[in-house]
C-alpha cells in the first residue's frame, strides 16, 4: 500500500499497529497520554518494541462513550501527530469518523484514516481520503459507540458483517477510493456480544474472500475479560492468544496496546503460518 508516499508492504509479515489514545475516557488507557511529551515517549517505546504503525485517536469509542466536538478532538490529536511525525519514521493512522479531523490530521503527517463508521459517519470523509491519497480502514460497527452494546442481534454475525463490509468496500471504490488503499476490519467488540466476537474469530478466514488486507483489534477487550475473569489490566495473554489465532486465519495487521508481547507472538506465528 502506498499511503501518501508511505509504503506498507503486506503479506510478508504481520504488522503490529500500536494504540495511542489521547483521550481521558478510553476503556483501557484513558488519561494516560494527554500530555504531548508523554504521548511521544510512549510512541517511541512502542516503535522500539516493534510496532510499524501508530494509531492515534482523540475520541473514545468504548461502549457508551459520548461524542466530542471536532474542535476538542483536533486539540487532542494534532499536537501529538505533529510531534510523533517529527520524532519517528512510522506509518500513522488517525482514528476518527470526522472528515475535518481526518483532513487536518493527514495534513499534519498522518497516512491512513481509521474510520470506525466505514464512511457512514461523515459524508465528506470519502472526499478527504481520495483527495489526500490516504489509506482507509473500513470497520464494521452496529449502531454507534453510545448504543452499540444495547442487545445487538444478527441472523448470522459472520455473514452479516461480511456483507456489510463488502458493501462498504463497494461504496468506497465507487466514490474514488483506490482499491489498493483499503483495509477491512470486522470490528470485534463494536456492536457484538461476547458470543458474536468468538464466532467472528472462529470464522475469520471467511473474510479473505473480500480480497482486502484485514485488520483485527481484540486488545484487552471485554470478551477476553469475560472468558478469563480478569480485569482490563490483566488481559495480555488473552490478547496474545487471539492475535496468534487471527494471524493464522489471515489477519495482516493487529491493533494492540501491549506491543512487545504481541510483536513477539506475531513473529513466531508468522514463522509457522507465512
N, C-alpha and C positions, 0 to 999 in steps of 0.2 A: 504494500500500500504506500502510495505517495501522498502524504498529508501535509500540504502547504510546504513542500520541499523536504519534509522529514520522511525517510524511508523506514517502513516497518515490514520486515520480512516475516512472512507467516508460513507455517507448515514444517519448518526445520526444527523448531523448538517451541515450547510453551512460554508465552510472555506472561510475566507477573506484573499486574497493574497495582500500584500501591495507592491506598486510600489516604487522602489528605483532606479531612473535613475541617473547614474553618467556620464552624458553627457552634453555638452554645448548647444545642439540644439534640445532636445526633445520638442514636441509641447506644453507641459503644464508646465513643471518644469525644463526645460533645464538650466544648470548652477548653480542651487541652492545647489547641494550637491557634488561638485567636491572635496572639502576638506574632507579627510577621517574622521576626527572627526565630522564634520557636518553631514556626511552620517550616521555614527554610532549613533549619538544623535537622528537623525530622525528615524532610525530603532528602537531604544529603545522606542521612543514615540509611534510609530505605533504598536509595540507589546504590549505596555502598554494599548493601546486603543482597543486591541482585535485581531490583526492580528495573524494568525497562520502560515503564510508563508510570506517570503520576497523575492520578485523577483528583482534581481539586474541586470541591463543592462548597457553596456558601448558603445552601438551604437544605435543611434536614428533610429526608424522605422517609423517616421512620413512621410506622403506623400511628395515625392520629396527629401527625405533625401539622401545624398551622403554616400557611404560606407566609413568605416575607416579601417586602416590596422590592422592586427592581433596584432602587437606589441602595437599599441596605445590602442586597446581595452583591452588587457591584463594589460597594465599600469593603466588603469582606474579601472578595476574591482577587480583585485587580492588583492590589499591592503584593499579594503572595505570588501571583502568576509572574509579575514582572521580576520579583526577587528570585524566584526559582529559575526563571529563564536566564537571568544574569549569572546565577551560580552553577547551573548544571546543564549538560548537554543531554537532554532526555525528552522523550515524547510526553507532551502534556495534554490531558483531556480536561475539558470543562464540563462538570456535571450540572447541567441546567436545562430547564424547559422553556426559558425565556429567550426570545430572539435577540433582544438588545444586550442581554448579558453575554450571550454567545458571541455576538459580533465584537463587543469590546474586549472580551477575553481572548478571542483569536487575534485581534489587533495587538494585544499586549504580549502575545507569544504562544498561545495555545495552538494545538494542531488538530484536535479531534473534539467534536461535540458529543457528549454522552447524554442523550435525551431519554429520560425515563418514560416520556409520554409517546415516544415513537412518532414525533411531529404532530401529535394531536393537541398539544398544549398551546401552541402559538402558530398561527397561520403564516407568520413571516419567517419562521425558523428555516424552512427549506431554502428560501432565497439566500439567507445568510450562509448556509452550508455550501450552496452551489457557487455563489459569488466569491467566497473566500477559499475555494478549493480544499475544504476541510474534510477530514474523515467524519463518519457519522455512525454512532452506535444507536440502534433501534431496539428499545427494550419493551417487553410486554408488561403491562400493568392493567389490572382490572379496577376501574374506579380511579380515585385519587389517593394520595397518602393519608388524607384525613378519613376516607371512607373505605379503603381497600380491604380492610380486615373485618368488615361487618358481614360475616357469613357469606364469603364468596362461594359461588357454585358454578360447576361446569358439567356439561354432558360427558365429555371425555377431556380431561385437562390437557393432555398432550396434543390431541388433535385440535382442540380449540386454540391453544396457544400457537401451535404450528401454523394454523390457517390465518390467525391474526397477524403473525409476523410475516407470512408470505404476502399478505395484502399490504402491510406497511412497506415492505421492500418494493412491491409493485408501484405503490403511490410515490415513493421517494424517487425511483428511477424515472417514472413518468414525468416528474417535475424537474428533472435535470440532474439529480444526484448521480455521479458516476458510479456504475455498478461495482467497480473495484475499490470504492471507498466506503462500502457499507459493511458493518459488523452487526450481527444479531445477538440478542440476549433474552433468554426465556423469562427473565425476571423472577428468579427464586425469591419467595417471600413477599412479592408485591401482588396482593390480592389472591393469595393462595393459603390454604391451610397446611399444616404440617404434612398431612397425607398427600396433598397435591404436590408439595415440594419433593417428597420422596418419589412419587410416581414420575415426575418430570426428570429427576436424576436417573431413575432406573431406565427410562426410555429416551435418554438424551441423544442417543445415536440416530434417532428418527429425524432430528433436526438437520442432519447432514444433507438431506435431500433438498434443502433450500440453497445449497451451494454458496454459502457465505461463511466467512470466519465467524466463530462463535465465542462469545464471552460468557463466563459463568461467575456469579457473585454469591457465594454462600457464607462468607466470612462472619463468624461469630453469631449467626442468625438464630432466631428463637427456636426453630425446629431442631437445631442441634442441641440447644439447651434443654428442650423438652425430652429428647431421647436420652441424653446423658445425665439429666437432672443436675445441671451445672449453671452457675451464673455466667454472664457475658464475659467476665474476665478469665474464665477457665475453659474456653471452647477452642483452644488452639488445635488440640489433637483431633477433635471432631471436624474442624475445618479442613485440616490436612487430609483426613480420610476422604472427604467429599471432593477435594481438589484432585487427588490421585484418581478417583473414580471418573471425574469429569474429563480429565485428560485422556484416559483410556477410552472414553466414549466419543472423543473427537473435539473437545474444547481447545481453542487456540490461545485464549487469554483467560487468566483467572484474576479476579479482583479481590484483594485481601488487605487486612490490617497488619497481620503478623508476617512480615515479608521474609525474614531469614528462614524460618521453618518451612514456609511454603515454597520458596525458591529451591531449597534442598530437596524437598519432596518432588517438585516438578522435574528437576534434573534427573532424579532416579527413575521416575515414571517415564520420562522421555526415553531414557536408555532402554527401557523394557518395551515400549509401545511404538516409538517412532522409527 
